[in-house]
Amino acid sequence: MNGSVLSLRDLKVTYANGVHALRGIDLEIGRGEALALVGESGCGKSTLATAILGLLPAGTLVGGEILLQGQPVVGVEGSRLRSLRGRLAGLVIQDPMGSFNPVMRVGAHVIEARRLHDRTSSERALWPWAARLLDSLRIPEPERRARHYPHEWSGGMLQRAAIAAATANHPPLLIADEPTASLDGDLAVEVMEGLRERQLREGTAMLLVTHQLGLAAHVAERIAVMYAGRLVEVGASRQVVRSPRHPYSRALLAALPRPGRGLPEPLEGEVPSLVSPPLGCAFAGRCPIAEGGCGQGEPPELMDGLACPVVRRQLVGDRPGCARSRDWDVSGKRGRLHG
Ligand code: SF4
């Protein structure tokens, strides 16, 4: 991909407790592109976001390559790493209250984020700039409210202030890790709209980490589905949501309440322990179309955006010119494969 803002090559992360949280991730995000990373809790989504920013705990082993605007992150430490954060990638985390120092005014946080990388203006001179930035994120009465302390703001407003701080230096990549997880319906929509507007206005690329497939499809151009520390499907949002190919993507979709599609079908079982990851495909224990060879050898590689040789074989058999289309059975329902 030309003009990649983020490039990951065979990224592996093993925590000090022996958990192999990421087991070979290859992914690129282009300039201005929004990509959503989806999967259940424990699949490695947040580890991926944290690794990109070099924020993994001490003692964690990281292998492979992370390039932010072509600059390596793996192996970089101290002030050089800090200078990459904020300047090349901003982070919005799920707990807005946890992002703010309770004894510091909200506007001062936004100003501090800017001054970490740009000391050309004094703090005092930057208050009107901070108010304008908050105004662009639809914070009412921004001049007055910027002087408030975090406890005087609602969760939705604080999350928008966190977006302001994360984008204060116009980083080419914004990482949003479950940014609406702690917010109720209307507030979540408000925050997501603020995030998307800012991303589009600035031409910033975005990595949205979420377990909500619907939100991912609404916000991102591409979706990457993650399972047990590996990517199992990557494709255009529309394709992944309308015609998911990997059995795990299909199971995630089947678990969603969708009008006119009958009752949601919860995904049975759990993500396997990643202290000793299973052989072969980690989804084999939950997969309705698993075959004998699925739980053997190396995990399936992601090829053409799909990490399942069984489905790939079926799709090839489904092409025009082949004997017939093939029905299959996922989550107990007869269905048809979509290419
Ligand atoms: S490789 Fe086998 S177990 Fe894994 S998703 Fe494909 S069919 Fe299922």
Residues whose N, C-alpha, C, O or C-beta is under 5 A from the ligand:
A	BS01	SF4	P247 C281 F283 A284 C287 I289 A290 E291 C294 A307 C308 P309 V310
